[in-house]
Amino acid sequence: GFMAFHVDSLAWSGGLGIIMCLLFWLGARKASAGIPTGFMNFVEIIIEFIDTQVRDSFHGKSKLIAPLSLVIFCWVFLMNLMDLIPVDWVPMTFQWIMTSFFGWTSHEAYFRIVPTTDPNITLSMSISVFLLVIFYSIKVKGVGGFLGELSFKPFETNNIFGKLLLLPINLVLEVIALLAKPVSLGLRLFGNMYAGEFVFILVAGMMGTWQAVAAWPWAVFHILVITLQAFIFMVLTIVYLSMAVEEH
């Protein structure tokens, strides 16, 4: 139903978010003015990489965008990383725990460990980005400027009757383009990760005891996929927010 809570997706995404914050907190505690080493060096590389992306893509002024981009990239990457865990290990372990300790009689455990293969998680993140886009658009351009963009673009004219004639056309086109941003942002991540998980399931189902050997090449390739999808989600977030603060 609409009001159902996917407890497995919420627990894994929330837990991974806590782990991410803990890792960066431990890195911040060890920060010093000297040359970074080990884990601190890795943290600084990530932060500098994200900072460069924000400086190149975001044309406004906001102290929120860089930390937001850092959280998005690292959090989505960690959630995607769960896709490399064999698809049946955690559900079977969960089923054994529920059967052994809680007397559960079900023979199947519906337990999702990759939050980004759940459209509820990916769309909730994209809708949060969408709300920030609306907020920054109104903050920079005002309510009138924001509504003006929806009503008088992309087709423009100086004639008042032409403006009224084109208004419904512009409004339909711009509203569709605006609403397409969170939908495409969320479904792109979900679709790619769900497809990757589905390939692992197909390999496990068809190859039997050879699944470990057969899944190895796909797992190596999937390391690139999970990183790329986290990067794309972050970059599109920066671009959408940059478009929101463009006054021209």
DOZAPA-905903 format. One record per residue (C-alpha): residue number from 0; residue in one letter; x, y, z. Coordinates in steps of 0.02 Angstrom, whole numbers, plus 50000, padded with zeros to 5 digits. Example, Ala and Ser with C-alpha at 12.3 -4.5 7.8 and 13.67 -1.06 7.14 Angstrom:
<node><nr>0</nr><rest>a</rest><xx>50615</xx><yy>49775</yy><zz>50390</zz></node>
<node><nr>1</nr><rest>s</rest><xx>50684</xx><yy>49947</yy><zz>50357</zz></node>
//
This chain:
<node><nr>0</nr><rest>g</rest><xx>50000</xx><yy>50000</yy><zz>50000</zz></node>
<node><nr>1</nr><rest>f</rest><xx>50046</xx><yy>50183</yy><zz>49985</zz></node>
<node><nr>2</nr><rest>m</rest><xx>50079</xx><yy>50202</yy><zz>50172</zz></node>
<node><nr>3</nr><rest>a</rest><xx>50190</xx><yy>50046</yy><zz>50184</zz></node>
<node><nr>4</nr><rest>f</rest><xx>50363</xx><yy>50070</yy><zz>50259</zz></node>
<node><nr>5</nr><rest>h</rest><xx>50501</xx><yy>49965</yy><zz>50179</zz></node>
<node><nr>6</nr><rest>v</rest><xx>50591</xx><yy>49928</yy><zz>50342</zz></node>
<node><nr>7</nr><rest>d</rest><xx>50736</xx><yy>49836</yy><zz>50260</zz></node>
<node><nr>8</nr><rest>s</rest><xx>50775</xx><yy>49979</yy><zz>50140</zz></node>
<node><nr>9</nr><rest>l</rest><xx>50755</xx><yy>50109</yy><zz>50277</zz></node>
<node><nr>10</nr><rest>a</rest><xx>50866</xx><yy>50013</yy><zz>50399</zz></node>
<node><nr>11</nr><rest>w</rest><xx>51007</xx><yy>49983</yy><zz>50275</zz></node>
<node><nr>12</nr><rest>s</rest><xx>51005</xx><yy>50159</yy><zz>50204</zz></node>
<node><nr>13</nr><rest>g</rest><xx>50997</xx><yy>50236</yy><zz>50378</zz></node>
<node><nr>14</nr><rest>g</rest><xx>51133</xx><yy>50121</yy><zz>50444</zz></node>
<node><nr>15</nr><rest>l</rest><xx>51248</xx><yy>50158</yy><zz>50298</zz></node>
<node><nr>16</nr><rest>g</rest><xx>51217</xx><yy>50344</yy><zz>50323</zz></node>
<node><nr>17</nr><rest>i</rest><xx>51270</xx><yy>50328</yy><zz>50505</zz></node>
<node><nr>18</nr><rest>i</rest><xx>51427</xx><yy>50232</yy><zz>50453</zz></node>
<node><nr>19</nr><rest>m</rest><xx>51469</xx><yy>50368</yy><zz>50327</zz></node>
<node><nr>20</nr><rest>c</rest><xx>51451</xx><yy>50505</yy><zz>50458</zz></node>
<node><nr>21</nr><rest>l</rest><xx>51554</xx><yy>50405</yy><zz>50582</zz></node>
<node><nr>22</nr><rest>l</rest><xx>51696</xx><yy>50380</yy><zz>50457</zz></node>
<node><nr>23</nr><rest>f</rest><xx>51705</xx><yy>50565</yy><zz>50415</zz></node>
<node><nr>24</nr><rest>w</rest><xx>51694</xx><yy>50610</yy><zz>50600</zz></node>
<node><nr>25</nr><rest>l</rest><xx>51843</xx><yy>50497</yy><zz>50636</zz></node>
<node><nr>26</nr><rest>g</rest><xx>51934</xx><yy>50576</yy><zz>50489</zz></node>
<node><nr>27</nr><rest>a</rest><xx>51895</xx><yy>50752</yy><zz>50553</zz></node>
<node><nr>28</nr><rest>r</rest><xx>51964</xx><yy>50707</yy><zz>50725</zz></node>
<node><nr>29</nr><rest>k</rest><xx>52132</xx><yy>50660</yy><zz>50648</zz></node>
<node><nr>30</nr><rest>a</rest><xx>52141</xx><yy>50813</yy><zz>50535</zz></node>
<node><nr>31</nr><rest>s</rest><xx>52300</xx><yy>50916</yy><zz>50556</zz></node>
<node><nr>32</nr><rest>a</rest><xx>52400</xx><yy>51047</yy><zz>50464</zz></node>
<node><nr>33</nr><rest>g</rest><xx>52532</xx><yy>50919</yy><zz>50413</zz></node>
<node><nr>34</nr><rest>i</rest><xx>52537</xx><yy>50803</yy><zz>50263</zz></node>
<node><nr>35</nr><rest>p</rest><xx>52389</xx><yy>50682</yy><zz>50275</zz></node>
<node><nr>36</nr><rest>t</rest><xx>52421</xx><yy>50495</yy><zz>50276</zz></node>
<node><nr>37</nr><rest>g</rest><xx>52316</xx><yy>50338</yy><zz>50266</zz></node>
<node><nr>38</nr><rest>f</rest><xx>52129</xx><yy>50359</yy><zz>50287</zz></node>
<node><nr>39</nr><rest>m</rest><xx>52143</xx><yy>50547</yy><zz>50310</zz></node>
<node><nr>40</nr><rest>n</rest><xx>52227</xx><yy>50562</yy><zz>50142</zz></node>
<node><nr>41</nr><rest>f</rest><xx>52084</xx><yy>50463</yy><zz>50063</zz></node>
<node><nr>42</nr><rest>v</rest><xx>51955</xx><yy>50579</yy><zz>50145</zz></node>
<node><nr>43</nr><rest>e</rest><xx>52044</xx><yy>50735</yy><zz>50083</zz></node>
<node><nr>44</nr><rest>i</rest><xx>52052</xx><yy>50665</yy><zz>49906</zz></node>
<node><nr>45</nr><rest>i</rest><xx>51863</xx><yy>50639</yy><zz>49907</zz></node>
<node><nr>46</nr><rest>i</rest><xx>51830</xx><yy>50812</yy><zz>49978</zz></node>
<node><nr>47</nr><rest>e</rest><xx>51943</xx><yy>50897</yy><zz>49852</zz></node>
<node><nr>48</nr><rest>f</rest><xx>51863</xx><yy>50799</yy><zz>49710</zz></node>
<node><nr>49</nr><rest>i</rest><xx>51687</xx><yy>50851</yy><zz>49763</zz></node>
<node><nr>50</nr><rest>d</rest><xx>51742</xx><yy>51031</yy><zz>49791</zz></node>
<node><nr>51</nr><rest>t</rest><xx>51813</xx><yy>51039</yy><zz>49614</zz></node>
<node><nr>52</nr><rest>q</rest><xx>51650</xx><yy>50973</yy><zz>49541</zz></node>
<node><nr>53</nr><rest>v</rest><xx>51548</xx><yy>51102</yy><zz>49637</zz></node>
<node><nr>54</nr><rest>r</rest><xx>51662</xx><yy>51247</yy><zz>49586</zz></node>
<node><nr>55</nr><rest>d</rest><xx>51652</xx><yy>51195</yy><zz>49403</zz></node>
<node><nr>56</nr><rest>s</rest><xx>51465</xx><yy>51162</yy><zz>49395</zz></node>
<node><nr>57</nr><rest>f</rest><xx>51379</xx><yy>51274</yy><zz>49524</zz></node>
<node><nr>58</nr><rest>h</rest><xx>51374</xx><yy>51458</yy><zz>49475</zz></node>
<node><nr>59</nr><rest>g</rest><xx>51287</xx><yy>51527</yy><zz>49628</zz></node>
<node><nr>60</nr><rest>k</rest><xx>51340</xx><yy>51560</yy><zz>49806</zz></node>
<node><nr>61</nr><rest>s</rest><xx>51287</xx><yy>51437</yy><zz>49940</zz></node>
<node><nr>62</nr><rest>k</rest><xx>51374</xx><yy>51351</yy><zz>50084</zz></node>
<node><nr>63</nr><rest>l</rest><xx>51254</xx><yy>51204</yy><zz>50072</zz></node>
<node><nr>64</nr><rest>i</rest><xx>51295</xx><yy>51137</yy><zz>49898</zz></node>
<node><nr>65</nr><rest>a</rest><xx>51470</xx><yy>51066</yy><zz>49932</zz></node>
<node><nr>66</nr><rest>p</rest><xx>51423</xx><yy>50972</yy><zz>50093</zz></node>
<node><nr>67</nr><rest>l</rest><xx>51262</xx><yy>50912</yy><zz>50010</zz></node>
<node><nr>68</nr><rest>s</rest><xx>51359</xx><yy>50847</yy><zz>49859</zz></node>
<node><nr>69</nr><rest>l</rest><xx>51484</xx><yy>50759</yy><zz>49973</zz></node>
<node><nr>70</nr><rest>v</rest><xx>51344</xx><yy>50673</yy><zz>50069</zz></node>
<node><nr>71</nr><rest>i</rest><xx>51253</xx><yy>50622</yy><zz>49910</zz></node>
<node><nr>72</nr><rest>f</rest><xx>51406</xx><yy>50547</yy><zz>49826</zz></node>
<node><nr>73</nr><rest>c</rest><xx>51469</xx><yy>50451</yy><zz>49978</zz></node>
<node><nr>74</nr><rest>w</rest><xx>51297</xx><yy>50393</yy><zz>50038</zz></node>
<node><nr>75</nr><rest>v</rest><xx>51238</xx><yy>50335</yy><zz>49866</zz></node>
<node><nr>76</nr><rest>f</rest><xx>51405</xx><yy>50249</yy><zz>49837</zz></node>
<node><nr>77</nr><rest>l</rest><xx>51391</xx><yy>50152</yy><zz>50001</zz></node>
<node><nr>78</nr><rest>m</rest><xx>51212</xx><yy>50101</yy><zz>49962</zz></node>
<node><nr>79</nr><rest>n</rest><xx>51264</xx><yy>50046</yy><zz>49788</zz></node>
<node><nr>80</nr><rest>l</rest><xx>51413</xx><yy>49952</yy><zz>49861</zz></node>
<node><nr>81</nr><rest>m</rest><xx>51295</xx><yy>49830</yy><zz>49946</zz></node>
<node><nr>82</nr><rest>d</rest><xx>51259</xx><yy>49762</yy><zz>49772</zz></node>
<node><nr>83</nr><rest>l</rest><xx>51427</xx><yy>49671</yy><zz>49777</zz></node>
<node><nr>84</nr><rest>i</rest><xx>51372</xx><yy>49562</yy><zz>49924</zz></node>
<node><nr>85</nr><rest>p</rest><xx>51304</xx><yy>49394</yy><zz>49859</zz></node>
<node><nr>86</nr><rest>v</rest><xx>51117</xx><yy>49415</yy><zz>49837</zz></node>
<node><nr>87</nr><rest>d</rest><xx>51066</xx><yy>49266</yy><zz>49947</zz></node>
<node><nr>88</nr><rest>w</rest><xx>51186</xx><yy>49279</yy><zz>50094</zz></node>
<node><nr>89</nr><rest>v</rest><xx>51099</xx><yy>49413</yy><zz>50197</zz></node>
<node><nr>90</nr><rest>p</rest><xx>50918</xx><yy>49360</yy><zz>50159</zz></node>
<node><nr>91</nr><rest>m</rest><xx>50960</xx><yy>49179</yy><zz>50205</zz></node>
<node><nr>92</nr><rest>t</rest><xx>51046</xx><yy>49237</yy><zz>50365</zz></node>
<node><nr>93</nr><rest>f</rest><xx>50895</xx><yy>49346</yy><zz>50406</zz></node>
<node><nr>94</nr><rest>q</rest><xx>50778</xx><yy>49199</yy><zz>50374</zz></node>
<node><nr>95</nr><rest>w</rest><xx>50883</xx><yy>49084</yy><zz>50486</zz></node>
<node><nr>96</nr><rest>i</rest><xx>50880</xx><yy>49211</yy><zz>50628</zz></node>
<node><nr>97</nr><rest>m</rest><xx>50691</xx><yy>49238</yy><zz>50614</zz></node>
<node><nr>98</nr><rest>t</rest><xx>50659</xx><yy>49049</yy><zz>50606</zz></node>
<node><nr>99</nr><rest>s</rest><xx>50779</xx><yy>48999</yy><zz>50745</zz></node>
<node><nr>100</nr><rest>f</rest><xx>50747</xx><yy>49135</yy><zz>50872</zz></node>
<node><nr>101</nr><rest>f</rest><xx>50573</xx><yy>49201</yy><zz>50833</zz></node>
<node><nr>102</nr><rest>g</rest><xx>50484</xx><yy>49045</yy><zz>50769</zz></node>
<node><nr>103</nr><rest>w</rest><xx>50451</xx><yy>49116</yy><zz>50596</zz></node>
<node><nr>104</nr><rest>t</rest><xx>50372</xx><yy>48985</yy><zz>50483</zz></node>
<node><nr>105</nr><rest>s</rest><xx>50389</xx><yy>49072</yy><zz>50315</zz></node>
<node><nr>106</nr><rest>h</rest><xx>50500</xx><yy>48986</yy><zz>50187</zz></node>
<node><nr>107</nr><rest>e</rest><xx>50548</xx><yy>49147</yy><zz>50097</zz></node>
<node><nr>108</nr><rest>a</rest><xx>50632</xx><yy>49302</yy><zz>50166</zz></node>
<node><nr>109</nr><rest>y</rest><xx>50594</xx><yy>49464</yy><zz>50075</zz></node>
<node><nr>110</nr><rest>f</rest><xx>50744</xx><yy>49563</yy><zz>50132</zz></node>
<node><nr>111</nr><rest>r</rest><xx>50823</xx><yy>49696</yy><zz>50023</zz></node>
<node><nr>112</nr><rest>i</rest><xx>51002</xx><yy>49748</yy><zz>50064</zz></node>
<node><nr>113</nr><rest>v</rest><xx>51031</xx><yy>49867</yy><zz>49917</zz></node>
<node><nr>114</nr><rest>p</rest><xx>50927</xx><yy>50023</yy><zz>49958</zz></node>
<node><nr>115</nr><rest>t</rest><xx>50952</xx><yy>50098</yy><zz>49785</zz></node>
<node><nr>116</nr><rest>t</rest><xx>50861</xx><yy>49951</yy><zz>49704</zz></node>
<node><nr>117</nr><rest>d</rest><xx>50706</xx><yy>50015</yy><zz>49795</zz></node>
<node><nr>118</nr><rest>p</rest><xx>50622</xx><yy>50159</yy><zz>49699</zz></node>
<node><nr>119</nr><rest>n</rest><xx>50552</xx><yy>50225</yy><zz>49863</zz></node>
<node><nr>120</nr><rest>i</rest><xx>50729</xx><yy>50266</yy><zz>49920</zz></node>
<node><nr>121</nr><rest>t</rest><xx>50794</xx><yy>50339</yy><zz>49756</zz></node>
<node><nr>122</nr><rest>l</rest><xx>50637</xx><yy>50443</yy><zz>49726</zz></node>
<node><nr>123</nr><rest>s</rest><xx>50637</xx><yy>50507</yy><zz>49906</zz></node>
<node><nr>124</nr><rest>m</rest><xx>50814</xx><yy>50573</yy><zz>49877</zz></node>
<node><nr>125</nr><rest>s</rest><xx>50770</xx><yy>50648</yy><zz>49709</zz></node>
<node><nr>126</nr><rest>i</rest><xx>50613</xx><yy>50731</yy><zz>49779</zz></node>
<node><nr>127</nr><rest>s</rest><xx>50720</xx><yy>50807</yy><zz>49918</zz></node>
<node><nr>128</nr><rest>v</rest><xx>50834</xx><yy>50879</yy><zz>49783</zz></node>
<node><nr>129</nr><rest>f</rest><xx>50679</xx><yy>50940</yy><zz>49689</zz></node>
<node><nr>130</nr><rest>l</rest><xx>50618</xx><yy>51034</yy><zz>49844</zz></node>
<node><nr>131</nr><rest>l</rest><xx>50789</xx><yy>51116</yy><zz>49858</zz></node>
<node><nr>132</nr><rest>v</rest><xx>50776</xx><yy>51168</yy><zz>49675</zz></node>
<node><nr>133</nr><rest>i</rest><xx>50607</xx><yy>51251</yy><zz>49710</zz></node>
<node><nr>134</nr><rest>f</rest><xx>50676</xx><yy>51334</yy><zz>49867</zz></node>
<node><nr>135</nr><rest>y</rest><xx>50829</xx><yy>51408</yy><zz>49781</zz></node>
<node><nr>136</nr><rest>s</rest><xx>50727</xx><yy>51462</yy><zz>49630</zz></node>
<node><nr>137</nr><rest>i</rest><xx>50608</xx><yy>51562</yy><zz>49739</zz></node>
<node><nr>138</nr><rest>k</rest><xx>50749</xx><yy>51626</yy><zz>49851</zz></node>
<node><nr>139</nr><rest>v</rest><xx>50851</xx><yy>51697</yy><zz>49706</zz></node>
<node><nr>140</nr><rest>k</rest><xx>50713</xx><yy>51750</yy><zz>49585</zz></node>
<node><nr>141</nr><rest>g</rest><xx>50565</xx><yy>51776</yy><zz>49701</zz></node>
<node><nr>142</nr><rest>v</rest><xx>50394</xx><yy>51699</yy><zz>49681</zz></node>
<node><nr>143</nr><rest>g</rest><xx>50355</xx><yy>51812</yy><zz>49533</zz></node>
<node><nr>144</nr><rest>g</rest><xx>50518</xx><yy>51771</yy><zz>49444</zz></node>
<node><nr>145</nr><rest>f</rest><xx>50494</xx><yy>51584</yy><zz>49472</zz></node>
<node><nr>146</nr><rest>l</rest><xx>50315</xx><yy>51587</yy><zz>49406</zz></node>
<node><nr>147</nr><rest>g</rest><xx>50371</xx><yy>51699</yy><zz>49263</zz></node>
<node><nr>148</nr><rest>e</rest><xx>50497</xx><yy>51569</yy><zz>49208</zz></node>
<node><nr>149</nr><rest>l</rest><xx>50360</xx><yy>51438</yy><zz>49204</zz></node>
<node><nr>150</nr><rest>s</rest><xx>50237</xx><yy>51550</yy><zz>49112</zz></node>
<node><nr>151</nr><rest>f</rest><xx>50338</xx><yy>51652</yy><zz>48986</zz></node>
<node><nr>152</nr><rest>k</rest><xx>50476</xx><yy>51533</yy><zz>48929</zz></node>
<node><nr>153</nr><rest>p</rest><xx>50537</xx><yy>51454</yy><zz>48817</zz></node>
<node><nr>154</nr><rest>f</rest><xx>50427</xx><yy>51546</yy><zz>48689</zz></node>
<node><nr>155</nr><rest>e</rest><xx>50442</xx><yy>51734</yy><zz>48716</zz></node>
<node><nr>156</nr><rest>t</rest><xx>50362</xx><yy>51887</yy><zz>48638</zz></node>
<node><nr>157</nr><rest>n</rest><xx>50342</xx><yy>52070</yy><zz>48683</zz></node>
<node><nr>158</nr><rest>n</rest><xx>50161</xx><yy>52073</yy><zz>48627</zz></node>
<node><nr>159</nr><rest>i</rest><xx>50039</xx><yy>52060</yy><zz>48772</zz></node>
<node><nr>160</nr><rest>f</rest><xx>49914</xx><yy>51957</yy><zz>48672</zz></node>
<node><nr>161</nr><rest>g</rest><xx>50055</xx><yy>51844</yy><zz>48613</zz></node>
<node><nr>162</nr><rest>k</rest><xx>50108</xx><yy>51818</yy><zz>48794</zz></node>
<node><nr>163</nr><rest>l</rest><xx>49931</xx><yy>51767</yy><zz>48843</zz></node>
<node><nr>164</nr><rest>l</rest><xx>49918</xx><yy>51652</yy><zz>48693</zz></node>
<node><nr>165</nr><rest>l</rest><xx>50084</xx><yy>51566</yy><zz>48729</zz></node>
<node><nr>166</nr><rest>l</rest><xx>50058</xx><yy>51558</yy><zz>48918</zz></node>
<node><nr>167</nr><rest>p</rest><xx>49969</xx><yy>51388</yy><zz>48924</zz></node>
<node><nr>168</nr><rest>i</rest><xx>50094</xx><yy>51312</yy><zz>48803</zz></node>
<node><nr>169</nr><rest>n</rest><xx>50243</xx><yy>51376</yy><zz>48903</zz></node>
<node><nr>170</nr><rest>l</rest><xx>50163</xx><yy>51324</yy><zz>49066</zz></node>
<node><nr>171</nr><rest>v</rest><xx>50133</xx><yy>51145</yy><zz>49008</zz></node>
<node><nr>172</nr><rest>l</rest><xx>50309</xx><yy>51127</yy><zz>48937</zz></node>
<node><nr>173</nr><rest>e</rest><xx>50399</xx><yy>51204</yy><zz>49086</zz></node>
<node><nr>174</nr><rest>v</rest><xx>50297</xx><yy>51111</yy><zz>49218</zz></node>
<node><nr>175</nr><rest>i</rest><xx>50330</xx><yy>50946</yy><zz>49130</zz></node>
<node><nr>176</nr><rest>a</rest><xx>50516</xx><yy>50986</yy><zz>49117</zz></node>
<node><nr>177</nr><rest>l</rest><xx>50520</xx><yy>51034</yy><zz>49301</zz></node>
<node><nr>178</nr><rest>l</rest><xx>50431</xx><yy>50877</yy><zz>49361</zz></node>
<node><nr>179</nr><rest>a</rest><xx>50536</xx><yy>50767</yy><zz>49248</zz></node>
<node><nr>180</nr><rest>k</rest><xx>50693</xx><yy>50812</yy><zz>49346</zz></node>
<node><nr>181</nr><rest>p</rest><xx>50655</xx><yy>50717</yy><zz>49507</zz></node>
<node><nr>182</nr><rest>v</rest><xx>50574</xx><yy>50573</yy><zz>49413</zz></node>
<node><nr>183</nr><rest>s</rest><xx>50721</xx><yy>50547</yy><zz>49296</zz></node>
<node><nr>184</nr><rest>l</rest><xx>50848</xx><yy>50575</yy><zz>49435</zz></node>
<node><nr>185</nr><rest>g</rest><xx>50770</xx><yy>50443</yy><zz>49546</zz></node>
<node><nr>186</nr><rest>l</rest><xx>50723</xx><yy>50316</yy><zz>49413</zz></node>
<node><nr>187</nr><rest>r</rest><xx>50894</xx><yy>50325</yy><zz>49328</zz></node>
<node><nr>188</nr><rest>l</rest><xx>50982</xx><yy>50269</yy><zz>49487</zz></node>
<node><nr>189</nr><rest>f</rest><xx>50849</xx><yy>50139</yy><zz>49527</zz></node>
<node><nr>190</nr><rest>g</rest><xx>50848</xx><yy>50067</yy><zz>49350</zz></node>
<node><nr>191</nr><rest>n</rest><xx>51036</xx><yy>50046</yy><zz>49337</zz></node>
<node><nr>192</nr><rest>m</rest><xx>51055</xx><yy>49969</yy><zz>49509</zz></node>
<node><nr>193</nr><rest>y</rest><xx>50903</xx><yy>49856</yy><zz>49491</zz></node>
<node><nr>194</nr><rest>a</rest><xx>50968</xx><yy>49794</yy><zz>49324</zz></node>
<node><nr>195</nr><rest>g</rest><xx>51138</xx><yy>49756</yy><zz>49401</zz></node>
<node><nr>196</nr><rest>e</rest><xx>51057</xx><yy>49661</yy><zz>49545</zz></node>
<node><nr>197</nr><rest>f</rest><xx>50947</xx><yy>49567</yy><zz>49422</zz></node>
<node><nr>198</nr><rest>v</rest><xx>51099</xx><yy>49508</yy><zz>49323</zz></node>
<node><nr>199</nr><rest>f</rest><xx>51175</xx><yy>49440</yy><zz>49484</zz></node>
<node><nr>200</nr><rest>i</rest><xx>51012</xx><yy>49347</yy><zz>49521</zz></node>
<node><nr>201</nr><rest>l</rest><xx>51007</xx><yy>49275</yy><zz>49345</zz></node>
<node><nr>202</nr><rest>v</rest><xx>51187</xx><yy>49216</yy><zz>49360</zz></node>
<node><nr>203</nr><rest>a</rest><xx>51150</xx><yy>49136</yy><zz>49529</zz></node>
<node><nr>204</nr><rest>g</rest><xx>50994</xx><yy>49051</yy><zz>49460</zz></node>
<node><nr>205</nr><rest>m</rest><xx>51072</xx><yy>48983</yy><zz>49300</zz></node>
<node><nr>206</nr><rest>m</rest><xx>51250</xx><yy>48941</yy><zz>49351</zz></node>
<node><nr>207</nr><rest>g</rest><xx>51220</xx><yy>48849</yy><zz>49515</zz></node>
<node><nr>208</nr><rest>t</rest><xx>51384</xx><yy>48805</yy><zz>49601</zz></node>
<node><nr>209</nr><rest>w</rest><xx>51479</xx><yy>48900</yy><zz>49464</zz></node>
<node><nr>210</nr><rest>q</rest><xx>51395</xx><yy>49064</yy><zz>49506</zz></node>
<node><nr>211</nr><rest>a</rest><xx>51547</xx><yy>49131</yy><zz>49602</zz></node>
<node><nr>212</nr><rest>v</rest><xx>51657</xx><yy>49109</yy><zz>49448</zz></node>
<node><nr>213</nr><rest>a</rest><xx>51526</xx><yy>49175</yy><zz>49327</zz></node>
<node><nr>214</nr><rest>a</rest><xx>51480</xx><yy>49325</yy><zz>49433</zz></node>
<node><nr>215</nr><rest>w</rest><xx>51661</xx><yy>49381</yy><zz>49458</zz></node>
<node><nr>216</nr><rest>p</rest><xx>51682</xx><yy>49475</yy><zz>49291</zz></node>
<node><nr>217</nr><rest>w</rest><xx>51514</xx><yy>49561</yy><zz>49314</zz></node>
<node><nr>218</nr><rest>a</rest><xx>51559</xx><yy>49609</yy><zz>49493</zz></node>
<node><nr>219</nr><rest>v</rest><xx>51722</xx><yy>49688</yy><zz>49433</zz></node>
<node><nr>220</nr><rest>f</rest><xx>51629</xx><yy>49786</yy><zz>49299</zz></node>
<node><nr>221</nr><rest>h</rest><xx>51494</xx><yy>49831</yy><zz>49425</zz></node>
<node><nr>222</nr><rest>i</rest><xx>51622</xx><yy>49922</yy><zz>49534</zz></node>
<node><nr>223</nr><rest>l</rest><xx>51629</xx><yy>50051</yy><zz>49394</zz></node>
<node><nr>224</nr><rest>v</rest><xx>51439</xx><yy>50056</yy><zz>49381</zz></node>
<node><nr>225</nr><rest>i</rest><xx>51408</xx><yy>50089</yy><zz>49566</zz></node>
<node><nr>226</nr><rest>t</rest><xx>51538</xx><yy>50228</yy><zz>49568</zz></node>
<node><nr>227</nr><rest>l</rest><xx>51474</xx><yy>50306</yy><zz>49407</zz></node>
<node><nr>228</nr><rest>q</rest><xx>51293</xx><yy>50306</yy><zz>49465</zz></node>
<node><nr>229</nr><rest>a</rest><xx>51340</xx><yy>50394</yy><zz>49628</zz></node>
<node><nr>230</nr><rest>f</rest><xx>51439</xx><yy>50522</yy><zz>49528</zz></node>
<node><nr>231</nr><rest>i</rest><xx>51296</xx><yy>50552</yy><zz>49404</zz></node>
<node><nr>232</nr><rest>f</rest><xx>51168</xx><yy>50577</yy><zz>49543</zz></node>
<node><nr>233</nr><rest>m</rest><xx>51284</xx><yy>50703</yy><zz>49626</zz></node>
<node><nr>234</nr><rest>v</rest><xx>51327</xx><yy>50798</yy><zz>49466</zz></node>
<node><nr>235</nr><rest>l</rest><xx>51145</xx><yy>50811</yy><zz>49411</zz></node>
<node><nr>236</nr><rest>t</rest><xx>51100</xx><yy>50876</yy><zz>49583</zz></node>
<node><nr>237</nr><rest>i</rest><xx>51233</xx><yy>51012</yy><zz>49567</zz></node>
<node><nr>238</nr><rest>v</rest><xx>51176</xx><yy>51055</yy><zz>49390</zz></node>
<node><nr>239</nr><rest>y</rest><xx>50991</xx><yy>51066</yy><zz>49437</zz></node>
<node><nr>240</nr><rest>l</rest><xx>51030</xx><yy>51179</yy><zz>49585</zz></node>
<node><nr>241</nr><rest>s</rest><xx>51144</xx><yy>51285</yy><zz>49476</zz></node>
<node><nr>242</nr><rest>m</rest><xx>51003</xx><yy>51307</yy><zz>49349</zz></node>
<node><nr>243</nr><rest>a</rest><xx>50888</xx><yy>51357</yy><zz>49492</zz></node>
<node><nr>244</nr><rest>v</rest><xx>51000</xx><yy>51504</yy><zz>49543</zz></node>
<node><nr>245</nr><rest>e</rest><xx>51034</xx><yy>51567</yy><zz>49366</zz></node>
<node><nr>246</nr><rest>e</rest><xx>50950</xx><yy>51738</yy><zz>49363</zz></node>
<node><nr>247</nr><rest>h</rest><xx>50960</xx><yy>51762</yy><zz>49174</zz></node>
//
